[in-house]
Amino acid sequence: MAQRRVKVGSSVGLHARPAQIFCKAAAAQPTKVSIAAGDRGPVDARSILSVLGLGVGSGEEVVLSAADDTDGEAAVEALAELLATDLDAVPSS
């Protein structure tokens, strides 16, 4: 299993806008990725309601997981890099 721990870089955590950006990026990946925070989750990273339900705060560590294959490693790495940034500062698309 591909897995990566990362601290959330958004200044207010994974609230609506950062969660939307993250879930959109997760949906674009070629493999399913899960996200967990502490004892909450794992949930499907493509589901905005599930991600919001985790209640992830700024600086909180999350765990991203995907199937153990080339696509899984790449997907987890790409999403970890995204989560480490301040998604509140990303321009709207």
Protein Blocks (a to p, Z undefined) as FASTA:
>chain_A
ZZdddddfbfnbjafklmmmmmmmmmmpcbdcdddehjecjddfklmklmmmnopaehia
cdddddddfklmmmmmmmmmmmmpcfklpccZZ
